[in-house]
């Protein structure tokens, strides 16, 4: 029998099958919810009480600067986790917006249940490894976006995220890469001509 998306995600990060008993215990701590396109999963200034696992759909996490520009932090498609971890772990008002880009089905885990889940050794290991990988990826992206040409950053993004290129508006990809939408249009035109 094929494992569900969540169990595949857990197995991949842990580096071994977590087993049905641990998976069943963990999955019972979560609940499923549907969000319409453009719905807000989290809002800056409000407490973010959940971490979300995307079963279906796409969303974006961003901060808004004083000029009203969106600064994209993360995209999440099927099989990805997303949250405003600053708010989730500190219990302070959030600093990010999380918005559905498509209709979504998510599994949600609140702080209390998160702590309960971390009492399961393999689940605690899963979250530790997932957060380590996310931290390393964020640092790598920061260094590369500040040292590489925009065209190189876009080329790498397309290679590593082909689904995102098809499903996410280009202006959000430009924000994620730290470039202007007009620059991204020129870069995309160049690659289409090649």
Secondary structure, 3 states (H helix, E strand, C coil): CCCCHHHHHHHHHHCCCCCHHHHHHHHCCCEEEEECCCCEEECCCCCCCEEEEEEECCEEEEEECCCCCEEEEEEECCCCEECCHHHHHHCCCCCCEEEECCCEEEEEEEHHHHHHHCCCHHHHHHHHHHHHHHHHHHHHHHHHHHHCCHHHHHHHHHHHCHHHHHHCCHHHHHHHHCCCHHHHHHHHHHHHHC
